Amino acid sequence: MIPSKKLADILSYVFSPTVFAFYVIAIFLLFPPISYPENILISLILSIIFLCVFPVVAILYFKRKGTVDIWVSNQNQRLPFYIIAIIGYVIAAVIFYIRNETVLFVLSVAYVGVTLAVTVGNFSTKVSSHSAGVAGPLTAVTLVYGILALPSFLLLPLVFWSRLKLNAHTFTQLTWGTIIGILVTFFVFYVLYPLSFSPLF
């Protein structure tokens, strides 16, 4: 049997924002709600580079140097890494806008918005990027595919449990991350997504 802290650590990796971004990207590319991209492989590679890899390269570099841990647990060290992530998300949004890949464009804009909001929140408390990075994409999937995707939100208690078990966040910090992820993503998709949530409503 896996010790509870080890399990919490595994779940923290499984539900890390950049890994979870890959899951959602794969869903949108394999089951496109509007139309298939001209080249799914190129779309996948671009998504992985700017939504999954770009945001963590600096963290991995400074972790190797021993300056930060993989989760950047020190609240005061997070700002530059959030800025780097936002730059990656903005680049992704521009690329997918030019390529006319609507869903990936709107998703990228949502990542920009959520990360900006988490960055602002980080000045007062260590808002959980894990809960924001799961709640936001789950909101996007639900808005795009409809209420049948709502049960996916049952993944959030696992995120809460794992981060609480590792003493990485308080319940309030996790809740703030969840609220930011849901509200910002909802707003971005409401404004930019062309189907006006017809699958949901």
TIKOL-518182 format. One line per field, with one value per residue: residue in one letter; x negated, y, z of N, C-alpha, C in turn. Coordinates in pm, whole numbers, plus 50000, padded with zeros to 5 digits. Each point is the difference from the previous one (the first is absolute). Layout:
BEGIN
type <- [A | ...]
n.u <- [X | ...]
n.v <- [Y | ...]
n.w <- [Z | ...]
ca.u <- [X | ...]
ca.v <- [Y | ...]
ca.w <- [Z | ...]
c.u <- [X | ...]
c.v <- [Y | ...]
c.w <- [Z | ...]
***
This chain:
BEGIN
type <- [M | I | P | S | K | K | L | A | D | I | L | S | Y | V | F | S | P | T | V | F | A | F | Y | V | I | A | I | F | L | L | F | P | P | I | S | Y | P | E | N | I | L | I | S | L | I | L | S | I | I | F | L | C | V | F | P | V | V | A | I | L | Y | F | K | R | K | G | T | V | D | I | W | V | S | N | Q | N | Q | R | L | P | F | Y | I | I | A | I | I | G | Y | V | I | A | A | V | I | F | Y | I | R | N | E | T | V | L | F | V | L | S | V | A | Y | V | G | V | T | L | A | V | T | V | G | N | F | S | T | K | V | S | S | H | S | A | G | V | A | G | P | L | T | A | V | T | L | V | Y | G | I | L | A | L | P | S | F | L | L | L | P | L | V | F | W | S | R | L | K | L | N | A | H | T | F | T | Q | L | T | W | G | T | I | I | G | I | L | V | T | F | F | V | F | Y | V | L | Y | P | L | S | F | S | P | L | F]
n.u <- [49916 | 50036 | 49895 | 50080 | 49885 | 49961 | 50120 | 49995 | 49876 | 50040 | 50106 | 49907 | 49929 | 50089 | 50025 | 49871 | 49998 | 49870 | 50002 | 50080 | 49918 | 49907 | 50061 | 50018 | 49875 | 49967 | 50083 | 49956 | 49882 | 50023 | 50069 | 49958 | 50042 | 49903 | 49870 | 49957 | 49890 | 49937 | 49925 | 50062 | 49905 | 50009 | 50132 | 49982 | 49908 | 50069 | 50107 | 49933 | 49944 | 50111 | 50079 | 49909 | 49913 | 50034 | 50117 | 49940 | 49955 | 50039 | 50115 | 49997 | 49970 | 50085 | 50084 | 49950 | 50010 | 50115 | 50046 | 50074 | 50114 | 50040 | 50057 | 49879 | 49975 | 49888 | 50101 | 49896 | 49981 | 50129 | 49990 | 49866 | 50032 | 50085 | 49911 | 49906 | 50081 | 50028 | 49870 | 49979 | 50093 | 49941 | 49881 | 50046 | 50055 | 49888 | 49927 | 50082 | 49989 | 49870 | 49990 | 50078 | 49933 | 50130 | 50021 | 49891 | 50047 | 50127 | 49960 | 49919 | 50101 | 50073 | 49899 | 49998 | 50132 | 50006 | 49893 | 50053 | 50119 | 49942 | 49936 | 50110 | 50071 | 49891 | 50031 | 50119 | 50010 | 49952 | 50066 | 50079 | 49885 | 49987 | 50069 | 49931 | 49887 | 50082 | 50043 | 49899 | 49908 | 50037 | 49993 | 49884 | 49963 | 50049 | 49945 | 49896 | 49996 | 50032 | 50120 | 49987 | 49933 | 50112 | 50022 | 49937 | 50090 | 50035 | 49921 | 50073 | 50087 | 49959 | 50019 | 50116 | 50036 | 49952 | 50049 | 50114 | 49997 | 49955 | 50104 | 50041 | 50126 | 50068 | 50107 | 49978 | 49872 | 50036 | 50084 | 49909 | 49910 | 50086 | 50030 | 49872 | 49965 | 50104 | 49992 | 49868 | 49993 | 50098 | 49944 | 49881 | 50051 | 50064 | 49889 | 49913 | 50064 | 49992 | 50000 | 49958 | 49918 | 50028 | 49884 | 49966 | 50044]
n.v <- [49881 | 50099 | 50045 | 50058 | 50030 | 49877 | 49954 | 50081 | 49956 | 49875 | 50020 | 50055 | 49897 | 49905 | 50079 | 49997 | 50133 | 49980 | 49902 | 50069 | 50099 | 49906 | 49960 | 50128 | 50028 | 49884 | 50035 | 50127 | 49939 | 49905 | 50088 | 50056 | 50100 | 50058 | 49985 | 49897 | 50020 | 50083 | 50020 | 49892 | 49936 | 50092 | 49991 | 49869 | 50004 | 50089 | 49925 | 49888 | 50059 | 50064 | 49894 | 49910 | 50022 | 50100 | 49976 | 49883 | 50044 | 50122 | 49943 | 49921 | 50111 | 50080 | 49900 | 49986 | 50131 | 49945 | 50088 | 49915 | 49963 | 49882 | 50022 | 50048 | 49928 | 50069 | 50054 | 50046 | 49875 | 50008 | 50127 | 49989 | 49893 | 50073 | 50098 | 49909 | 49942 | 50121 | 50023 | 49879 | 50030 | 50119 | 49944 | 49908 | 50098 | 50068 | 49895 | 49965 | 50129 | 50008 | 49886 | 50092 | 49967 | 50016 | 49871 | 49971 | 50088 | 49965 | 49874 | 50041 | 50071 | 49891 | 49932 | 50093 | 50001 | 49867 | 49991 | 50097 | 49941 | 49883 | 50063 | 50065 | 49886 | 49963 | 50125 | 49939 | 49895 | 49884 | 50067 | 49894 | 49988 | 49902 | 50058 | 50113 | 49927 | 49955 | 50090 | 50077 | 49905 | 49956 | 50128 | 50012 | 49883 | 50040 | 50119 | 49931 | 49902 | 50083 | 49989 | 49919 | 50113 | 50038 | 49868 | 50057 | 50084 | 49873 | 50042 | 50108 | 49917 | 49929 | 50107 | 50030 | 49872 | 49988 | 50120 | 49966 | 49877 | 50071 | 50055 | 49985 | 49981 | 50109 | 49962 | 50113 | 49974 | 49876 | 50050 | 50091 | 49903 | 49924 | 50098 | 50034 | 49872 | 49983 | 50108 | 50001 | 49868 | 50003 | 50106 | 49945 | 49881 | 50065 | 50071 | 49898 | 49907 | 49964 | 49885 | 50099 | 49897 | 49989 | 49929 | 50111 | 50098]
n.w <- [50000 | 49917 | 50068 | 50089 | 50059 | 49977 | 50035 | 50104 | 50011 | 49979 | 50079 | 50077 | 49959 | 50025 | 50106 | 49971 | 50006 | 49982 | 50090 | 50081 | 49966 | 50011 | 50113 | 50032 | 49971 | 50055 | 50098 | 50001 | 49991 | 50091 | 50075 | 49887 | 50076 | 49930 | 49983 | 49930 | 50074 | 49919 | 50107 | 50046 | 49934 | 49902 | 50004 | 50005 | 49906 | 49931 | 50023 | 49977 | 49894 | 49964 | 50009 | 49961 | 49903 | 49919 | 50062 | 49972 | 49883 | 50032 | 50037 | 49894 | 49933 | 50066 | 49973 | 49880 | 50002 | 50043 | 49912 | 49928 | 50057 | 49961 | 50119 | 50009 | 50106 | 49981 | 50065 | 50064 | 49963 | 50013 | 50029 | 49996 | 50071 | 50072 | 50002 | 50022 | 50089 | 50046 | 49989 | 50052 | 50090 | 50012 | 49996 | 50084 | 50070 | 49981 | 50028 | 50098 | 50030 | 49974 | 50068 | 50055 | 50110 | 49985 | 50017 | 49930 | 49913 | 50012 | 49991 | 49904 | 49950 | 50021 | 49949 | 49905 | 49987 | 50005 | 49922 | 49925 | 50011 | 49976 | 49903 | 49970 | 50006 | 49931 | 49973 | 50017 | 49917 | 50040 | 49906 | 50007 | 49936 | 50091 | 50098 | 49977 | 49994 | 50094 | 50087 | 49955 | 49974 | 50121 | 50034 | 49937 | 50048 | 50116 | 49983 | 49957 | 50089 | 50096 | 50057 | 49895 | 49982 | 50057 | 49986 | 49898 | 50051 | 49997 | 49901 | 50018 | 50059 | 49895 | 49925 | 50058 | 49995 | 49877 | 49968 | 50060 | 49948 | 49896 | 50064 | 49875 | 50040 | 50032 | 50067 | 50065 | 50001 | 50031 | 50090 | 50036 | 49993 | 50065 | 50084 | 50008 | 50008 | 50080 | 50079 | 50002 | 50010 | 50088 | 50056 | 49991 | 50035 | 50097 | 50011 | 49999 | 50070 | 49872 | 50065 | 50074 | 50021 | 49871 | 50013 | 50072 | 49922]
ca.u <- [50084 | 49922 | 50018 | 50087 | 49922 | 49948 | 50114 | 50026 | 49895 | 50031 | 50116 | 49956 | 49941 | 50106 | 50090 | 49927 | 50063 | 49950 | 50039 | 50144 | 50020 | 49984 | 50123 | 50106 | 49958 | 50025 | 50145 | 50046 | 49947 | 50055 | 50146 | 50019 | 50141 | 50033 | 49945 | 49864 | 49892 | 49941 | 49896 | 50014 | 49867 | 49940 | 50076 | 49961 | 49863 | 50004 | 50068 | 49909 | 49887 | 50033 | 50092 | 49954 | 49856 | 49952 | 50022 | 49924 | 49857 | 49923 | 50010 | 49911 | 49862 | 49964 | 50004 | 49871 | 49901 | 50030 | 50057 | 50142 | 50047 | 50078 | 50128 | 49971 | 50080 | 49983 | 50090 | 49927 | 49921 | 50088 | 50033 | 49935 | 50041 | 50133 | 49983 | 49952 | 50114 | 50092 | 49940 | 50023 | 50142 | 50028 | 49946 | 50092 | 50123 | 49972 | 49979 | 50125 | 50086 | 49953 | 50032 | 50146 | 50039 | 50080 | 50006 | 49868 | 49980 | 50077 | 49938 | 49876 | 50039 | 50046 | 49880 | 49944 | 50084 | 49993 | 49866 | 49994 | 50078 | 49926 | 49882 | 50047 | 50037 | 49880 | 49946 | 50060 | 49997 | 49945 | 50111 | 49958 | 50000 | 50052 | 50146 | 50036 | 49960 | 50092 | 50137 | 50016 | 50019 | 50125 | 50106 | 49994 | 50051 | 50144 | 50066 | 49990 | 50065 | 50130 | 50013 | 49950 | 49861 | 50002 | 49939 | 49854 | 49966 | 49973 | 49855 | 49953 | 49971 | 49870 | 49901 | 50003 | 49944 | 49856 | 49926 | 50013 | 49920 | 49859 | 49987 | 49959 | 50096 | 50113 | 50127 | 50039 | 49917 | 50050 | 50131 | 49978 | 49954 | 50115 | 50091 | 49935 | 49999 | 50135 | 50059 | 49925 | 50020 | 50139 | 50009 | 49926 | 50074 | 50126 | 49973 | 49926 | 50032 | 50103 | 50125 | 50080 | 50032 | 50120 | 50009 | 50034 | 50131]
ca.v <- [50119 | 50121 | 50093 | 50111 | 50115 | 49963 | 50012 | 50144 | 50052 | 49952 | 50076 | 50137 | 49999 | 49967 | 50115 | 50127 | 50080 | 49975 | 49865 | 50002 | 50069 | 49900 | 49920 | 50078 | 50018 | 49873 | 49987 | 50093 | 49962 | 49871 | 50014 | 50144 | 50039 | 50083 | 49930 | 49952 | 50085 | 49951 | 49904 | 49977 | 49981 | 50133 | 50065 | 49935 | 50041 | 50140 | 50005 | 49947 | 50092 | 50128 | 49987 | 49899 | 50002 | 50136 | 50051 | 49932 | 49989 | 50079 | 49933 | 49885 | 50050 | 50048 | 49885 | 49931 | 50081 | 49994 | 50128 | 49979 | 49862 | 49982 | 50069 | 50138 | 50008 | 50132 | 50096 | 50117 | 49966 | 49956 | 50103 | 49988 | 49877 | 50028 | 50088 | 49915 | 49919 | 50088 | 50026 | 49880 | 49992 | 50106 | 49952 | 49895 | 50066 | 50065 | 49895 | 49931 | 50098 | 50006 | 49871 | 49987 | 49885 | 50076 | 49945 | 50013 | 50143 | 50042 | 49932 | 50071 | 50127 | 49966 | 49977 | 50132 | 50065 | 49931 | 50018 | 50139 | 50013 | 49930 | 50083 | 50112 | 49943 | 49954 | 50109 | 49999 | 49864 | 49906 | 49937 | 49872 | 49987 | 49866 | 50001 | 50086 | 49932 | 49889 | 50054 | 50076 | 49910 | 49924 | 50093 | 50011 | 49875 | 49995 | 50100 | 49960 | 49871 | 49990 | 49960 | 49864 | 50011 | 50049 | 49909 | 50014 | 50086 | 49912 | 49992 | 50108 | 49956 | 49934 | 50108 | 50059 | 49906 | 49982 | 50120 | 50014 | 49894 | 50039 | 50131 | 50097 | 50110 | 49993 | 49979 | 50129 | 50023 | 49909 | 50049 | 50118 | 49953 | 49941 | 50108 | 50074 | 49915 | 49987 | 50127 | 50061 | 49917 | 50021 | 50132 | 49998 | 49921 | 50068 | 50113 | 49967 | 49873 | 50037 | 49922 | 50055 | 49895 | 49928 | 49865 | 50006 | 50058]
ca.w <- [50000 | 49989 | 50112 | 49962 | 49952 | 49868 | 49910 | 49983 | 49914 | 49864 | 49952 | 49973 | 49866 | 49905 | 49988 | 49989 | 49895 | 49865 | 49961 | 49977 | 49873 | 49894 | 49991 | 49937 | 49861 | 49932 | 49984 | 49898 | 49869 | 49958 | 49984 | 49976 | 50000 | 49884 | 49882 | 50021 | 49948 | 49874 | 50035 | 50144 | 50059 | 50019 | 50108 | 50124 | 50033 | 50041 | 50130 | 50101 | 50018 | 50063 | 50113 | 50096 | 50025 | 50021 | 50136 | 50106 | 49969 | 50096 | 50130 | 49996 | 50001 | 50134 | 50091 | 49981 | 50070 | 50143 | 50044 | 50030 | 49985 | 49878 | 50011 | 50041 | 50121 | 50061 | 49937 | 49954 | 49881 | 49891 | 49900 | 49869 | 49931 | 49947 | 49884 | 49890 | 49955 | 49928 | 49869 | 49920 | 49967 | 49902 | 49872 | 49953 | 49954 | 49872 | 49899 | 49968 | 49932 | 49861 | 49937 | 49999 | 50082 | 50095 | 50135 | 50062 | 50022 | 50118 | 50115 | 50031 | 50062 | 50135 | 50081 | 50028 | 50099 | 50129 | 50058 | 50045 | 50123 | 50105 | 50029 | 50083 | 50129 | 50069 | 50081 | 50133 | 50052 | 49902 | 49928 | 49943 | 49854 | 49972 | 49992 | 49887 | 49877 | 49974 | 49992 | 49875 | 49886 | 50014 | 49961 | 49854 | 49942 | 50026 | 49917 | 49859 | 49972 | 50064 | 50140 | 50022 | 50049 | 50138 | 50098 | 50004 | 50113 | 50116 | 50014 | 50088 | 50137 | 50002 | 50000 | 50135 | 50098 | 49979 | 50037 | 50146 | 50061 | 49990 | 50065 | 49897 | 50000 | 50091 | 49930 | 49942 | 49880 | 49897 | 49959 | 49916 | 49870 | 49931 | 49961 | 49890 | 49882 | 49946 | 49958 | 49889 | 49880 | 49956 | 49937 | 49873 | 49902 | 49973 | 49911 | 49878 | 49935 | 49903 | 50005 | 50110 | 50096 | 49960 | 50056 | 50141 | 50019]
c.u <- [49911 | 50024 | 50074 | 49921 | 49940 | 50110 | 50032 | 49897 | 50024 | 50114 | 49963 | 49935 | 50107 | 50090 | 49925 | 50055 | 49952 | 50033 | 50149 | 50033 | 49989 | 50126 | 50108 | 49969 | 50031 | 50149 | 50049 | 49951 | 50058 | 50150 | 50034 | 50148 | 50042 | 49954 | 49859 | 49899 | 49945 | 49894 | 50000 | 49864 | 49932 | 50070 | 49961 | 49860 | 49997 | 50064 | 49908 | 49887 | 50041 | 50096 | 49951 | 49853 | 49949 | 50020 | 49911 | 49850 | 49915 | 50002 | 49904 | 49853 | 49958 | 50012 | 49867 | 49888 | 50022 | 50061 | 50147 | 50030 | 50094 | 50133 | 49984 | 50083 | 49991 | 50082 | 49925 | 49916 | 50086 | 50017 | 49928 | 50043 | 50142 | 49989 | 49953 | 50114 | 50097 | 49947 | 50023 | 50145 | 50040 | 49949 | 50092 | 50128 | 49980 | 49986 | 50133 | 50102 | 49963 | 50037 | 50150 | 50047 | 50071 | 49993 | 49866 | 49966 | 50072 | 49944 | 49873 | 50028 | 50048 | 49881 | 49931 | 50078 | 49990 | 49865 | 49979 | 50072 | 49930 | 49877 | 50037 | 50034 | 49880 | 49936 | 50057 | 50002 | 49949 | 50113 | 49950 | 50008 | 50049 | 50152 | 50049 | 49973 | 50080 | 50142 | 50024 | 50022 | 50128 | 50120 | 50006 | 50062 | 50152 | 50076 | 50002 | 50082 | 50133 | 49999 | 49954 | 49856 | 49994 | 49939 | 49848 | 49955 | 49978 | 49850 | 49948 | 49977 | 49866 | 49887 | 49991 | 49931 | 49848 | 49921 | 50009 | 49912 | 49852 | 49972 | 49952 | 50088 | 50100 | 50126 | 50045 | 49922 | 50043 | 50135 | 49988 | 49953 | 50115 | 50095 | 49943 | 50004 | 50136 | 50050 | 49929 | 50021 | 50141 | 50012 | 49932 | 50077 | 50132 | 49980 | 49947 | 50046 | 50123 | 50132 | 50092 | 50051 | 50124 | 50004 | 50045 | 50142 | 50095]
c.v <- [50126 | 50089 | 50126 | 50121 | 49973 | 50012 | 50146 | 50062 | 49960 | 50080 | 50145 | 50011 | 49976 | 50120 | 50133 | 50078 | 49968 | 49860 | 49996 | 50073 | 49902 | 49916 | 50074 | 50026 | 49874 | 49980 | 50089 | 49963 | 49869 | 50007 | 50147 | 50037 | 50079 | 49931 | 49956 | 50102 | 49940 | 49894 | 49983 | 49988 | 50134 | 50072 | 49942 | 50045 | 50144 | 50016 | 49954 | 50098 | 50121 | 49991 | 49903 | 50016 | 50139 | 50048 | 49937 | 49993 | 50075 | 49936 | 49882 | 50042 | 50041 | 49891 | 49925 | 50075 | 50000 | 50127 | 49987 | 49851 | 49995 | 50075 | 50148 | 50032 | 50135 | 50103 | 50117 | 49974 | 49976 | 50101 | 49982 | 49876 | 50015 | 50087 | 49920 | 49916 | 50084 | 50031 | 49881 | 49989 | 50106 | 49959 | 49894 | 50062 | 50065 | 49896 | 49936 | 50094 | 50008 | 49873 | 49973 | 49874 | 50055 | 49946 | 50016 | 50147 | 50045 | 49936 | 50074 | 50134 | 49977 | 49975 | 50132 | 50066 | 49938 | 50024 | 50143 | 50018 | 49932 | 50081 | 50117 | 49950 | 49960 | 50110 | 50000 | 49861 | 49906 | 49922 | 49873 | 49999 | 49861 | 50004 | 50089 | 49930 | 49876 | 50054 | 50076 | 49911 | 49916 | 50086 | 50012 | 49876 | 49992 | 50099 | 49958 | 49875 | 49980 | 49939 | 49856 | 50001 | 50046 | 49903 | 50009 | 50089 | 49918 | 49977 | 50104 | 49957 | 49927 | 50103 | 50063 | 49908 | 49991 | 50122 | 50028 | 49898 | 50036 | 50135 | 50109 | 50124 | 49981 | 49976 | 50129 | 50029 | 49912 | 50047 | 50122 | 49959 | 49944 | 50108 | 50078 | 49919 | 49993 | 50132 | 50061 | 49920 | 50016 | 50131 | 50000 | 49923 | 50066 | 50112 | 49953 | 49875 | 50017 | 49925 | 50045 | 49894 | 49921 | 49857 | 50001 | 50047 | 49968]
c.w <- [50000 | 50122 | 49955 | 49948 | 49862 | 49896 | 49972 | 49907 | 49855 | 49940 | 49969 | 49863 | 49894 | 49973 | 49996 | 49880 | 49858 | 49950 | 49969 | 49870 | 49883 | 49984 | 49920 | 49853 | 49920 | 49973 | 49886 | 49860 | 49950 | 49975 | 49977 | 49991 | 49876 | 49871 | 50032 | 49950 | 49871 | 50028 | 50152 | 50067 | 50027 | 50115 | 50136 | 50044 | 50049 | 50138 | 50112 | 50030 | 50085 | 50118 | 50107 | 50038 | 50037 | 50144 | 50107 | 49975 | 50103 | 50138 | 50006 | 50006 | 50141 | 50106 | 49992 | 50074 | 50151 | 50056 | 50041 | 50000 | 49881 | 50003 | 50032 | 50124 | 50070 | 49922 | 49939 | 49875 | 49876 | 49886 | 49866 | 49921 | 49943 | 49875 | 49878 | 49944 | 49918 | 49860 | 49906 | 49955 | 49896 | 49861 | 49940 | 49945 | 49864 | 49889 | 49960 | 49938 | 49852 | 49925 | 49994 | 50072 | 50124 | 50142 | 50072 | 50026 | 50127 | 50126 | 50044 | 50067 | 50142 | 50093 | 50035 | 50114 | 50138 | 50067 | 50046 | 50133 | 50117 | 50041 | 50090 | 50140 | 50083 | 50086 | 50141 | 50064 | 49891 | 49933 | 49932 | 49848 | 49960 | 49983 | 49886 | 49868 | 49969 | 49981 | 49871 | 49879 | 50009 | 49963 | 49849 | 49934 | 50018 | 49911 | 49853 | 49970 | 50071 | 50138 | 50027 | 50052 | 50146 | 50103 | 50008 | 50115 | 50128 | 50017 | 50099 | 50144 | 50012 | 50001 | 50139 | 50100 | 49987 | 50047 | 50150 | 50072 | 50002 | 50067 | 49903 | 50001 | 50114 | 49916 | 49932 | 49873 | 49884 | 49946 | 49910 | 49861 | 49917 | 49948 | 49883 | 49871 | 49932 | 49943 | 49881 | 49872 | 49946 | 49924 | 49862 | 49894 | 49964 | 49897 | 49864 | 49928 | 49911 | 50012 | 50114 | 50096 | 49962 | 50053 | 50146 | 50022 | 49886]
***
